[in-house]
């Protein structure tokens, strides 16, 4: 079998390499969709897809699945957990990959490790198209993924929008992909941070953190507007105060641990993407002096919203204005 160029959708042999389940499922699905289109199949009966896990498939079944059929019906065979195949099963797949029958697509999902680790390299030597399914962990890469999800739905968004969505949803790629698609469907291609916050108003703390993000970067007008919107929407005042305090305390942590990496960041109680965001776009507004004042502001606010004053709305606005003003220095 001659080597295929990376990304060749018409190639019959595909290797999905990596452990992220969502990326692996998407890659396999894209291959199947391209194969169905190539053969002109419009129904499931016209292009049968058989999926087997390495833990359940037998060598005999592998041989049957990859053998030529009497009438040459087009079909796809997906083997998951390829790295855990037994010696005989891996050998059968490797041999079949050298000369797949016409109309048969073979898709092997492989972690890159396991007892059948060598199978991944063997399939690549035979010209398998490789699809990357490695986990996306770096904050910048997660944001790039979110931006690409919007782009695939014909929507161009700013980095702030991507950060807002990650803050609201978390870093699960499947959920982020679904959220980006749903946002475009429900709001159109013009999406801003406010749209993310409106749509995910039910997510705990998202409105509070919106206020905090504006305040700790000195954007006083935006911070007050966000605060008024959050209070009008019914966000508990205690939650808003906690979010502002969290924003200030997180900056203090980052400033005192600028070189933290990996497990050290988690030990601080921060997610890597949040640590990166604070270090990149928030910490430059702060030094030891104004940060100490801001910590006093949020400490006083904490007591006020928890019984220290009757007018908690006034206390919140005053604290937001003070933190925003301090951040401008």
RATASUL-V19309 format. One record per pair of residues at least 12 apart in sequence whose C-alpha atoms are under 8 Angstrom apart, sorted by the first residue. I is the first residue (numbers start at 1). GAP is how many residues later the second one is. Records with the same first field share a line. If there is no record, write none. Layout:
I->GAP + GAP
This chain:
1->97 + 98 + 125 + 126
2->124 + 125
3->122 + 123 + 124 + 125
4->123 + 124 + 125
5->122 + 124
6->123 + 124
7->122 + 123 + 124
8->121
9->22 + 25 + 26
10->24 + 25 + 28
11->94 + 117 + 118
12->88 + 91 + 92 + 93 + 94
13->84 + 92 + 93 + 94 + 114 + 115 + 116
14->91 + 92 + 93 + 94 + 114 + 115 + 116 + 117
15->92 + 93 + 94 + 95 + 105 + 108 + 109 + 113 + 114 + 115 + 116
16->12 + 91 + 92 + 93 + 94 + 114 + 115 + 116 + 117
17->92 + 93 + 94 + 95 + 103 + 113 + 114 + 115 + 116 + 117
18->91 + 92 + 93 + 94 + 114 + 115 + 116 + 117
19->91 + 92 + 114 + 115 + 116
20->113 + 114 + 115
21->112
22->151 + 152
23->109 + 110 + 111
24->85 + 107 + 108 + 109
27->104 + 106
28->50 + 79
32->17 + 44
35->70
39->35
46->27 + 28
47->26 + 27 + 28 + 29
48->26 + 27 + 28
49->26 + 27 + 28 + 29
50->25 + 26 + 27 + 28
51->26 + 27 + 28 + 29
52->25 + 26 + 27 + 28
53->26 + 27 + 28 + 29
54->25 + 26 + 27 + 28 + 30 + 31
55->26 + 29 + 30
58->31
59->29 + 30 + 33
62->27 + 30 + 31
63->29
65->12
66->30 + 34 + 35 + 38
67->34
68->33 + 34
72->30 + 31
73->30
74->28 + 29 + 30
75->28 + 29 + 30
76->28 + 29 + 30 + 31
77->27 + 28 + 29 + 30
78->28 + 29 + 30 + 31
79->27 + 28 + 29 + 30
80->28 + 29 + 30
81->27 + 28 + 29 + 30
82->26 + 27 + 28 + 29 + 34 + 37
83->27 + 28 + 29 + 30 + 31 + 32 + 33 + 34 + 36 + 37
84->30 + 31 + 32 + 33
85->30 + 31
86->29 + 30
87->29
90->26 + 29
94->25 + 28 + 29
97->26 + 29
98->28
138->134 + 135
139->133 + 134 + 135 + 137
140->133
142->29 + 131
143->16 + 19 + 20 + 23
146->16 + 30 + 31 + 34
147->12 + 15
149->28 + 31 + 32
150->30 + 31 + 34
153->28 + 31
154->35
155->29 + 34 + 35 + 36
156->33 + 34 + 35
157->33 + 34 + 35
158->34
160->33
161->30 + 31 + 32 + 35
164->29 + 32 + 33
165->31
167->39
168->32 + 35 + 38
169->34
183->13 + 16
197->13
205->34 + 35 + 38
207->19 + 23 + 28 + 33
208->19 + 22 + 27 + 31 + 32 + 33 + 34 + 35 + 36
209->31 + 34 + 35 + 38
210->13 + 16
211->12 + 13 + 15 + 16 + 29 + 32 + 33
212->31 + 32 + 35 + 108
213->34
214->110
215->29 + 105 + 106 + 108 + 109 + 112
216->31 + 32 + 66 + 69 + 107 + 108 + 111
217->64 + 65 + 68 + 107 + 110 + 111
218->67 + 105 + 106 + 107 + 108 + 109 + 110
219->105
220->100 + 101 + 104 + 105
223->97 + 101
224->93 + 96 + 97
227->90
237->68 + 75 + 76 + 79
238->64 + 67 + 68
240->76
241->57 + 60 + 61 + 64 + 75
242->60
244->54 + 76
245->50 + 53 + 54
248->43 + 46 + 47 + 50
249->46
250->20 + 28
251->27 + 28 + 31 + 32
252->39
253->15
254->21 + 24 + 25 + 29
255->24 + 28
258->21
285->42 + 43 + 44
286->41 + 43
290->36 + 37 + 39
291->35
293->33
294->28 + 29 + 32
297->22 + 25 + 26
298->21
301->14 + 15 + 18
